[in-house]
Amino acid sequence: MYPDDSLSNWHSGQGHWPNVSPDLWQDWKWQLRNRITSLEQLEQYLKLTPDERAGCLFAKDKLALAITPYFFNLIDPNDPNDPVRRQVVPHAGEMQTAPEELLDPVGEENTKPVDGIVHRYPDRVLFLVTDRCASYCRYCTRSRLVSNAQDYNFHPEFESGLEYIRTHPEIRDVLLSGGDPLLLSDKKLDYLLGELRKIPHLEFIRIGSRIPVFLPQRITPALCEIFKKHGPIWLSIHVNHPNECSHELRDACERLSFAGVPIGNQSVLLKEVNDEAETMKSLIHRLLMMRVRPYYLYQCDLITGSAHLRADARKGIEIIRALRGHTTGYAIPQFVIDAPGGGGKVPINPEYVKEVTDTEIIMRNFQGQEYRYPLINSADHPIDTHAPTIDPILV
């Protein structure tokens, strides 16, 4: 059972760092400098399981360990199965590679015309601008690249990416990602967004970031002014569990919203983190309270060493079925699988359509009741009064 969604129950505070001055605590650069990055630091605050200890020793070869003090405080130190802990504390499962797992699970390497640009879809590109994050998700799709623990040797080069976008007029949409773009300095972000805004055929600029979740202190008034200057800038954040919804995250989202930044959320379906309908319902309701629209629920990609975190994809379908009709449509994300090998995002939905005939769609609503919608316009094709009566139509 999870706490209710009233703001009084949202996490906040300095927790394990009570003696740090409020000014330092709110300094995002202090948060970065004081991240937990070693087994020795972790063991000061947590009694690690044998699997966690083994995972920490392996992290230097797979994906670096890093947790901001702010985000670490959201972990319940007395619960080895805490849902926040499972996302950021290394585990021995990362040392295992299942047969279906891939180093590049969504096929980005095959669609890179220049270093840092992934051009899979006709009208949009992914622009990888850094290999660093404030904290590292243990199921990261780009763990081959992020943190450089695997010696991928990625060195972002803005100019080649910008030139590619400038010379390809079919590109109308760019998504900045990495690593986390919001770890760049204000000066670099201002320059990058300014250069993108100069490109006449570019209509839509998006940023994918977990910084508001890992490091809400980074969402400063100065950063918000940059977004205003180059807006509209659309932002996709990444919250997986209601326990991540703190006062600090809510305030950061409010600052972004008031700066004219539309915010969506992309969750990853994770085993024993958010693979239950009630957990997901609590999360999406909190997101709406923070001015964030639930956007995607991703099936966890087949990245190497992620089997212990991957939930059964059928759970995702069950969750969407449990949400539909029981909460507002604004709150329901689209469940997708990023098809292995580079097939792109494929929507996965419960079966609401029973049959499509030449004359009607036969469908079921959220309660399983059957309804029919005619495909032939009665004005052009008069209804046979002797035919059986059509069931009520759900409009």
N, C-alpha and C positions, 0 to 999 in steps of 0.2 A: 504494500500500500504506500502511495507517495503522498507528500504533503499537498494540501489544497493550493490553489493558484493565487491566493491573496498575497499581496506584496509583502505583508508582514513576515511571511515564511521564506522569503528569498534570501539566499546566502549573501553575506558581506562581511567585511572586517579584515584585520591583519593577521589573525590566527597565530601561526608559529613565529611571526615576526612582530611581537607586541611592542618592542622597544625602538623600532624604526620610526623616525619622525613622520608625521602625515605628509609633509612636503616631499620627502624622499620616496615614500610609498606611492605617491601619485606621479612620480617621475618615471616615465616608461624606460628611459635609459638605465635607471637604477634597477628596475625590474629585470632588464636583459643582463646586466652585469652580475646579478645575484641569482641567476637561474641555477637550479639543481641539475648538475651535469655529470655526476659521478656516483658510483655505488656507495662510496663512503658518505657522501652528503645524504643520499636517500636513507641510509641506515640510521642517520641521526633522528629521523622523524617517523620512519615506518619499520615495523617488524616484517621484513620481507619473507615471502614464501621461498622454498628452494627453487621453484620454477622462475620466480622473479629475479632471484640472485643470479641464476645461470643466464637469464636473458640480459641482465645488465653487463655481465662479462662479455657477452657476444655482441652487444650493441655497437661497439667500435668498428665491427666488420660488416654491419648490416644497415643500421640507421642510428645516428647519434641519440643519446639520451639528453633531453633538455626539457625542463618544466619551469615556467615562471613561478615566482613565489605566490603571486595572486592566484593562479590556477591551481597550484598545489594545495592551497587552503580549502579548495572545494572537495578534496578527498577526505573521506571518513577514515582516519588512521586505524580504527578498530575493526574495519570490514575489509578482509582480503579480496572480496568480490565487489567492492565499491565500483559503480559504473564509470565514474570519472577516472579512477585508478586504472581500470582495465584499458583505457584508451591511451594512456601516456607512460605507464610503467612497463619497461620491457619484460618479456616473458620467454621462457624456453621454447614455446611453440614457434617463435620466429626462427629457430634454428632448423626447423623441419620444412622440407619442401615436398608438397603433395604433387602427384603426377600431373594434375590439371593446372598447376600454378605456373605463372610466367613472370619473367623479370620486367617485361613491358606489356602488361596485360591488356591494354586497350590499343596497342599498335601505333603508338605515337612516333616511334623511330622511323617507320616506313612512310610517314607523311610530313617530313621535315625538309622543306625546300632550302632553308638556310638555318644555321644554328639559332635555336631559340624560337623558331616559328613552326607551329604545327598547323598545316592547312588541309583539314580533312573534309570539311563541308564547303560547298561552292562559294558561299558569300561571307564566310567568317573565318577568323584565324585565332589560334591560341598563341599568345606572346609570353614566353617564359622569360622573366626579367631578373630572377634571382634563384639561388639554390638554398636559401636559408629560411628558417621559420623561427618564431618565438619559442614554440614547443613542438615536439614531433609526435604525430599520431602514429601508433605502432602498426597501422594497417595502410600506411601511405601508398597510394598508387605509384608515386614517383620515388619510392625509396631507393631506386637505382641511382638517382640524381641528387635528391635532397640530402643535405648535410655533407655530401661527398665522402661518406664513410666507405663507399664501395669504389672510390677512386675513379668516378665517372669523368672527372676533369671538365666539368661544365663551367665556362666563363661567359656569363651573359654579355652580349655586345649589342647595345641599343641600336646603333646606327645601321647595322645590316638588317635588323628586323624592321626598323622604320622605313628603310629604302625599299624593302620587299613590299610593304603595305602601300607605299606611295606609287609604286609602279604596277600595281594590280588593281585596276579600277573596279573589278568585280567584288572586292572586299568592302562590305558596308558595316561590318561588326567586328570588333576586336575584344578579346578577353585577356586581361593581364593576369598572369598567374606565376607560379614558380614551383617551389618556395612561395614566400608570401610577399607580394608587392608592397604592402604597407610597412615592411621593415626598411624600405628605402628611405633616405632622408627626404625632408620636405623639398629641398632644392632639386633632387633628382626626380621626384614625383612631379613637381611643378614643370620641369623641363619636358619630361616624357609625355605628360598629358597635354602640354602646350603644343608639342610637335604633332601629336596625333590629331588635335583639333584643327591644325592647319591643313590637313589632308581633305580635299573637297568631297571625295566620294565616301568618306567614313562618316556614318550616321550614328553609330551606337558604340559607346565605350563602357566596358564592364570590368570589374575587378573581382577576383575570387580571393577571399581572405578569411583567415581564422583569427586575425589579430584582435578584432573586437571581443572575441571569446577568450583568447589566451592573455591578452594584454590591452584591456579597455583604456588604460592610461594613455595609449598611443593616439587615441582619437581626441586630439587637442583642438582648441579654437583655430590655431594656425593651419592645421591640416584641413579642417572644415572650410576655411577660407579658400584653400586651393581647390577643393571640390566645387565650391560655388563659382570660382573663377572659370573653371573649365567645364562646368556642368552642361547637361545632366550626366553625371557619372552614376552608373548602376552598380550596386554592390551585392554580391552573394556571400553570406557568412555561412558558418558551419557549426551548428549546435546539434548535439545528438541526444542529450538527456536533460530533463527538467532541472536537475541539480546544477547545471551550468548557467541557468538563468538567474543571475544575481542582480542586485541593485546597480552594480557597476556596469554590467552589460546593458541593462535597461537604459541607464543614463547615456552610455556611449551611442546606443542606437537612436536615442532621442536627439542628441547633438547632430548625428548624421542626417536624420530626417529633417530637422530644421534647416540644415544646409542644402536641402533639396536633393538628397541622395535616396532614391528608392532602394529598399533592402529586401532581398529574398533569402530564404534559408535552404541549404542543401544538407540533409542528414544522410548518414550512411547506416544501413541496417546492420547492427552488430549483436552478436550472440551475448545474451545475459547483460546487455546494456539497454537496448531499446526495442527488443523484439517481442514486446507485449503491447496489445492495443491500448490498455489504460496508461501505460508509460508514454506512448506516442501521443495520446489525446492530451495528457497534461502538458507535454512539450509544445504541441502546436497551439494550445490555448495561451500559454505564456508568451510564445512568439508574437501572436497577434496583439497581446497587451503591450509588447515592446515596439509596435509598429513594423513588425517583420512578417512578411508573407511566406508561409511554408511553400516551397517551390518544388524541390525534388526530394524523394526518398530513394537513395541509391542502394541497389544490391552491392555488397562489398566486392570490389574487383578481385580477380584471381591473382593477386600479387603474391610472390613467394613469401612463405612464412606467415600466412594469414589464416590458415584453416581453423585455428583455435578461436578466432574472432568472427568468422563468417557464419551468419545465421542462415538457416534453410530459406531459400527464396520463396517458398510457399508461405512462410510467415508474413512476408511483405504483402502478398495478396490477401491474406486473412486480415491484416491490419487495415488495409484500405477498405475492405468489405465492412469491417467493424466501425469504421469512421463514417462512411457514406450514410447519410440520413440521420446520423446521430450528432452531427455538429455542422456548423456552417460550411458551405462550399469553399469559402476563402481559406479555411484552415486545412484543407485536404491536399497534401502534396501529390505529385505524380510519381508513382513507383516506376523506376526504370532500371534496366540492366544495360551497362555500357558493354556492348557485344564484344567478347574476347577476340583479340586480333585486329581490331580496328573497324568493327561494323557500325560504330556510333551508338547513340542512346536509343534503346527500344522500349517504348511504354509497355508496361505489364499491368493489366487490369483484371479484376474479377469478371466473370462471365455474366453480363447483364442481358445480352442479346441471345435469345433462345433460338430464333430462326428468322431468316429473311426470305420471304416468298416473292412471287411476282406482284403480289397485291398488298403486302403488309409486312411490317416488322413486328415480331412477337418478342416481347421483352419482359424481364422481371425487375421489380423495384427492389429497394433495400430490404424490404420485408419478405422477399421471395414471391410476392404476388405477381400474377401474370397480367400483362396488358398488351393491347394491340394498337398499332398505328398504321392507318391505310396509306399506301403509296400511290394510289390512283385518285386523282382529283375528282370528287363527285360532281363538280360542275361540268366536267367534260365527259364523265361516265356516270350517268344516273344510276343510283342504287337500286338493285332488284329488291322490291319490297317482299318478295317471297323467299329471299335468301336469309340464312340464319342471322340473328342480330349480333353485331360486332360488340365485343366486350368493351367496357368503359375505357376511354383513352386517357392516359395520364399526361397532362399538359405540363 
